[in-house]
């Protein structure tokens, strides 16, 4: 089994929350995001010392107004998570715009990785390998 290229152990560690980034990955799989990310999506400033309380108050008001579940409590003193689906139902335009920007960033990263692979194949930057047109 050692010859198989697998990240099973890493997946198990993530699900078991033994690695530092595990909580973020696991919450993304469940469709939840951190408060700061939700604040950025709906245009709430996160620089004020009281931003968490203000954002929680605003999200609770949106929950009552639209009758959707937005906030998800976590154990202990870990705070709350925000459901992407509930946030989208409560304020669709800013959340949809933020999700579209995230998707665009992911696509740009993928394209940059593909371009880097092509550059490695041809042995240099792709911009220097363009055919000359004969114009000066």
N, C-alpha and C positions, 0 to 999 in steps of 0.2 A: 504493500500500500504506500510505501514511502516514495515510490517513483511517480505517483500521481501528483500533478500540479494542482493543489487545492489550497484554499484558504479557510478550510473548515474550522481549524483551531481559532483563527482570528474571528470568525463569525460567532463561534461559541463564546469567546471572550467578550465580544461586543454585546451579545444578548445577555450574558451574565453580568454585564456592567463592571468588568474588572479592569478595563482600559480607560484612560482619561477621556477620550473622545466618544466613549460608548453611549453615554446618555444622549448626546446630540444625534448620533446616528440612529439610535433606537427610537427617539422621539420623531425623527423625520419619517421613519418607516410607519409610524402610527398616525402621521398627518398632523403633527404638532410642531410649533416653533417657540422660540424663546420670546419673552416679553419685549426685549429691545428690538428684535426683528419685526415683531408685530407693530410696535410703535413706529418704526421706520416705514412700514407698509402703508399705514394710514396717516402719515404725516405728523405724528406726535413727536415733539422734541424730547430727546433723551439726555440733554445736557443739564437740565435743571436738577437741583438736589432732590426735589420731590417727584421726579418723573414717574417712578414706579407707582406711587399712590394715585397720581393723576390718571395714569394709563389704566390701572385696575378699575378706577371709578368709571372711566369712560367706557371700558369694555363691559362692565356690569350693566351700565345704562343701555348699551347696545343689545345686550342679552335680553333685557326686559322689554325693550322697544320692539325687537324683531322676533321674539320668542324662539331663540336658537341658543344652543349651548356653545359658548366661546371659550370660557376659562375651564381649565382642567387642573385640579389641585394635585400637588405632589406630596409625597410623604415628608414629614419632618420640616425642616426650615429651608427646603429647596425652592420654595415659592410656587409659582403657577406656570403652566404652559398654556399656549393659545392654539385652539383648533383652527387649522387653515380653512376648512370647509365652513365652519360657523362664522369666521371672520369674513369670508367671501360672501356669505348670504347677508350679512349685516351691512357691509359697505363694499359692493362689488367692483366699482370702478377703480378705486385706489389699489385694492388687493389684486385685481386682474392686471393692472398696469405693472405692479411690482413683480408679480409672477412672470409676466411676459419679459421683463427686463432680466430676471434670473435665468429664464430659459435661453434668452439671447446670449447672455454671458457664457452659459454652458456650451452653446453651439459654437461660439467664438473660440473657446478653449479647445474644443474638439477639432475645429478647423486649423488652429495653430499647431496642434499636435500632428495632424496629418501633413501640414506643410513642412514641419520639422523632419518628419519621416522621409518626405520626398527629397528634401535638401540633403539628408544623410545618404540617400541612395545615389544621388548624382554627384556627390562629393563636394558640395559647396553651396553657398546661398543661391536660392532660386532666382533672385533678382539679377545676379551677374551672369546667369546662364541663358538669358534671353537672346534670340538670334538678332544679329545686327541688320538694320534696315537699309543701310547705305546712306542715310541722311546725316548731315553734319549740323 
